[in-house]
Amino acid sequence: MDPHAYNTLILSDLHLGAETSHAREATRVLKQNRFQRLILLGDIFADLNFARLTKEHWKFLGYIRKLSNPKRNVEVVWVEGNHDHGLTSIMSHLVGVQVYQEYAWEYDRRRHLAIHGHQFDGFQVNRVRLSRLGTSLYLQLQKLDFRSKPIARLIDRLNTRWLRLSPKVASGALAYAREHEAERIFCGHTHQALHTEQAGIHYYNSGGWVDSRLTYLTIDEEGVRIHEYQERADYRDSGEERGEADSALADFADEAGLLEDVDYESVGR
Ligand SMILES: [Mn+2]
């Protein structure tokens, strides 16, 4: 085994489809690290509108598909988030990974639990109906071709702001871990990386990939670590054009052999 391999790498809240998604950077993190298990801890997608995925967004999904090839010997786990809801069955077929509501495993003789975290955000639970309404309104706006215009951007920002309930999610998660006899619990959702401990139970938040701090978690025999992605000077260049997305989708679909069995008109628009 590679001595520098982590047992697990966790990232969440990439919000593919949002203009603020740092998919390219997230793909780099996956390529630059070795790990036996990858947990995509929810809200990998921003919404159901695949037309908003850019070339870099499709590349991220293509790389996940590659990693999930059994020959790679990496277990890829997708834990559903509130934004991912309803997308995950499509994606488990498209990207070939298992989707869970929550995922538990044993490592270093400790029980670990990964759950997106919206379950502990009372506001979010009460907001489900409103949130569905919001999503349908959003999709209507898309149809009017407000794409990449200020309204769509504003909605992305509001969506992100509303979710910042970091202490509430932490205390809910700690209680949930105690109830389920987990020693370590991992969440996303709040977009704020965090570690806190209470009565021997550790809570970790993996942060997100839509703000200025881009973070992920690793677990190995030395423990759990929060990493912040640092841009390397040689990577700094201009962003990809959205216009390239269609060809990236075609490449992805072709490589994945999807053209035979998926009519992707039905998931795009
Ligand atoms: Mn969320």
Residues whose N, C-alpha, C, O or C-beta is under 5 A from the ligand:
A	BS01	MN	D43 G81 N82 H83 H118 H189
